[in-house]
């Protein structure tokens, strides 16, 4: 568990665990990770990644890989935006991905290999936000739901759902499929 702020002015921040990996403290304040353009890599080899705080890369790449699920608490934000660099976000989970808020000006790729991609953000807020974003969604058992579509503000969407469920996305602006 990351209970405090982790800040890097150069280089890559790597956080890994054999089991679960969390960015939270269980109390009112969650941990956070920030880089000045470097990459952030979270890996939970056989467990879950739980994001209760913020991750900011200032144009760097944020990568999350979980042996089971990736869950973002409502209010959690992963932000790879920058005024000059094209940041990216990649999340890959063996089962499910629960998305609160992802902000990028590059590519966002979410892969729930044997599960679903769902909206965990309370209220009417874009889950994936960035006008120039290429959004790639891949799931086995659904993307969003009829009651809680993934909310986006992106340029291009590529989505595939292979086994059951449907694809439910609500776009705020024009969209290329």
N, C-alpha and C positions, 0 to 999 in steps of 0.2 A: 504494500500500500504506500502511495506517495501522499504524505500528509502536509507538505509545505510547498513553496514555490521552488521550481528548478529552472534556472535561467542560464543560457549559454550565449556568450557574445560571439563565439566562433565555433565551427565544427558541428558534429552530430550528437544528439542526445539519444542514447539507447537504453530502454528499460525492458528487462526481460525476466520471466519467471517460468519455472517448470509448470506450476499450477496457475492460480488466479493472479491477475494483475489489476490493481485499482488505483485510480486517481481520485482519491477522496479521503476524508478523515472520519466519516461517520457522524460528524457534528454539523454545525452551521457553516463551517468554512471548508471548502474542498481544496485539494492540492491543484497546482497548475504547472504547466511546462511551457517555456517560451524560448525561442531561438531568434537570432538576428539574421535569418536567412538560411540557417542550417537545417538539416533534416531531423525529424523526430521519428524514432522507430519503437513501437510497442509490440512485444511478442509474448504471448501466453501459450506456451507449447502445448499443454494438455488442458488448459483451463479457460476461464472467461476473462475478458477485459471489461472493466466497469469504469466509465468516465463520468465523474460527478463534477469535475472542474473543467478548466479551459486549457486548450492546447493552441499555441500560436507560433507559426513558423516564419512570418514576414517574407513570404515568397518561397520558402523551402518546401520540401515534400514531407507530408505526414503519412506514415504507414502503420497500420494496425493489423496484426495477424493473431487469430485466436483459435485454439484447438476445439473450443465449443462455441460460445456466443460472444458478441460485442454488444454491450448495452450502454447507451448514453442516457443519463438522468435528464429529465426535463430541465432546461436551462443551461445544460452543458454545451459548449461551443468548441468546434475545431475550426481554426481560421488559418488558411494558407495564403491570404491575400497580401499583396504588396503593390506599391506604386510602380515598381520597375520590373520585378521578376514574376514569372507565371508559376505560382505555386500549385501543388496538386495534393489530392487526398486519396488514399487507397485503403479500403477496409476489406479484409477477407476473413470469414468465419466458417468453421466446419458446419455450424448449424445456423443460428439466427443473428441478424443485425437489427438493433433498435436505434433509430436515428433521431437525435434532437435537432441540432443546428450545425450544418457544415457550410463554411464560406470559402470560396476559392475563385481564382480568376484563370484557372487551368482546367485540368481533367479531374473529375471525381469518379472513382470506380468502386462500386460496392458489390461484393460477391458473397452470398449466403449459400454455400455449397449444397447443404441438405435441408435448408430451412427457409425462412421468410425474411423479408426486409420490411420493417414496420416503423410507424411514426410514434416516438415517445415524447414529443414536445407538446406541452399543454398550450392550448389556444391556437389562434389562427396565424401561424408564423411559418415562413418558408423553411422547410427542412434542409434543402440544398439551395444555396443562394449565390448567384454570380452570373451576370448577363452573358459573359463570354464562355461559360462553362460547357464542356462536353461531359455529359452525365451518362455513365455506363452502369446499368443495374442488371444483375444476374441472380436469380433465386430458383429454388426448387418448389417451394410451397406458397408462393404469393409475394407480391410487391404492393405494399399498402393494403387497404381493405375498403369495402364499400362504405363503412362508417368513418374511416380515418385514412383517406388517401394521402400519399406522400405529397407534400406541397413543395413546388419548385419554382425557381426563377432562373432558368438556364437557357442556353442557346440551342443545344442539340441533345436529344435523348435517344439512347440505344437501350432497349430493355428486352430481357428474355426470362420467361418463367417456365420451367420444364416439366413439372409433375402435377401440381394441383393448385387451387386458388386462382387468382387473377392478377391483373396489373391495374392498379388504381393510382393515378397521378393527376394532380391538379396543378396546372402551369399558370403563372401570373402574367406572362407576356407571350409574345410570339414564340413558336417552337418549331424546330426542324426535327422530324423523326427519321 
